[in-house]
Amino acid sequence: MRIIFNAIKTNLGDTGGCRTIIESCLALRNLGHDCDVATTKNRYTWRKFKTIDHVPPCDICIAISVMDIHDTRHMPATHKLLWLRGPEWLWMGKEASIWKKMAGIRVVCNSTWLVNHLGSKGIPSQVCYAGVDPWTNTNTWTREPVIGCLYSRRKSKRWYEFEELSRALGTGYKYVAFGLDGCGDKFVSSYLRNPKHEDLVRLYNGCKYWFSPSVMEGFHNPPFEAMACGAIPIVTKYQMGGTADYVIDGWNGVRYDSVFAAAKEIDRLEGMEFLRNLYLTNAKNRVTEIGTRAQAMKTLIETITGGQQ
């Protein structure tokens, strides 16, 4: 099938959301589909990827953002839809107009909480995960007490909670991170700036825990990737943290309501190896249930076409 991800208005850059679109496009190609990403500005540098500058006639046209809905409606495609992957009404600050734009176009979301929120606004949608790339747990030895976190100074990422966690736990733990910008915080012992895939895999595999305080996500990828690499997720209870689809408190990770509570749980887990192992087993099972990128793309296409390809 001819499939186009429409990013004409959104454009591409070095973000987790754009990475999801590009890796999804490549997965669809590997499945035998003729897939491209259409954009007028491609600033994505994490891998070489050629885009096209227009949307040609196609079987499926997928708007990757609310900003791309209008053009998608008028594209020469059999199936037209929006793949919502985050709370765009909060980023854009135009909630009422966004609901109006979504009216009349099919919507799929990458997380359950997005589906539920849209449902409360009278907008029907379905969950279609993006799947996980081959993040591998290569660390089979006993891990040191290392805690990782995504670095960003954006308010919604709440980096300051990681700083608070380091003060609460003290020097008995090491703190590592990765991000797009430079990080000069002295409590961070190791930092990767704009890392390659293989370097990020090594960082994840060196972590015993992954801390996620972010509060404005659809399906938050870094905790899920770290979980796939054998780190126990310690995530905010806030529903827009983007982790409710895969982290269940007391089953495969910790959902905290305060930094003090998070620190207390990490200290408790350090003294309970059997509980850590239980969390890791359950986390591995949940990663398998969510599925690979290829499996997710098969489901996405079947959802869009009703199984007719």
Secondary structure by P-SEA (a helix, b strand, c coil): cccccccccccccccaaaaaaaaaaaaaaaaccccccccccccccccbbbbbcccccccbbbcccccaaaaaaaccccbbbbbcccccccccccaaaaaaaaccbbbbbccaaaaaaaaaacbbbbbbbcccccccccccccccbbbbbbbcccccccaaaaaaaaaaacccbbbbbcccccccccccccccccccaaaaaaaaaaccbbbbcccccccccaaaaaaaabbbbbccccccccccccccccccbbbbccaaaaaaaaaaaaacaaaaaaaaaaaaaaaaaaccaaaaaaaaaaaaacccc
